[in-house]
Amino acid sequence: MGRVSYLRDIRRKLGTVGRVAEIGVLRGRFAASLLAELRPRELILVDPWRQMDHTYSSSASAWDFRHDYVQKRFEGDKRVRILRA
């Protein structure tokens, strides 16, 4: 079962979802799926958007760019709260 199918299954079983959090957002692709499939009242996105290990080796400006990209991606959606932590 793929991620989106799994989310649809959760939605069918739970109905309306109040609050959902994603830890480790990077570019926000899965966060967009969470919004579309679960339709939560609130989606909290948490990511440090900085180098934590060697998985995603990037400069500080590249991490800032990703953070800004996610902010713009969900700009205007009052359900989304973004925490850079």
C-alpha positions in Angstrom: 0.0 0.0 0.0 1.4 3.4 -1.0 1.5 6.5 1.2 -1.5 8.1 -0.4 -3.6 4.9 -0.3 -2.7 4.6 3.4 -3.8 8.2 4.1 -7.1 7.5 2.3 -7.6 4.4 4.4 -7.0 6.4 7.6 -9.5 9.1 6.4 -12.2 6.4 5.8 -11.6 4.9 9.2 -11.3 8.1 11.3 -13.4 10.6 9.4 -12.6 14.2 10.3 -9.1 14.6 11.6 -8.4 17.4 14.0 -4.6 18.0 14.3 -1.8 16.3 12.3 1.9 16.9 12.6 4.7 16.0 10.2 8.2 15.9 11.7 10.8 16.2 8.9 9.2 18.1 6.1 12.1 19.0 3.8 10.2 20.3 0.7 6.6 19.6 1.8 5.6 17.0 -0.7 4.1 14.6 1.8 2.7 17.5 3.8 0.6 18.4 0.7 -0.6 14.8 0.6 -1.6 15.0 4.3 -3.6 18.1 3.6 -5.3 16.7 0.5 -6.1 13.3 1.8 -6.7 13.8 5.5 -8.1 17.3 5.3 -7.1 18.1 8.9 -8.3 21.1 10.8 -4.6 21.9 11.6 -1.4 20.6 10.1 1.8 21.3 12.0 5.0 21.1 10.0 8.2 20.7 12.0 11.7 20.7 10.5 15.1 22.2 11.5 15.9 23.0 7.9 19.5 22.8 8.7 22.3 20.2 8.5 21.6 17.4 11.0 23.8 14.6 9.5 25.2 13.6 6.1 21.9 12.5 4.6 21.2 15.9 2.9 24.5 17.7 2.7 23.7 21.3 1.8 24.8 24.8 2.6 23.0 27.0 5.1 21.5 29.0 2.2 20.1 25.9 0.6 18.4 25.0 3.8 17.0 28.5 4.1 15.7 28.2 0.5 13.9 24.9 1.4 12.3 26.5 4.4 11.2 29.5 2.4 9.9 27.2 -0.4 7.7 25.4 2.2 6.4 28.7 3.6 5.4 29.9 0.1 3.9 26.5 -0.8 1.4 26.7 2.1 1.1 30.4 2.3 -2.5 31.5 2.8 -3.6 28.1 4.1 -4.7 28.9 7.7 -4.7 25.2 8.6 -0.9 25.0 8.3 1.6 26.0 11.0 5.3 25.8 10.2 7.8 25.4 13.0 11.5 25.7 12.3 12.9 23.9 15.3 
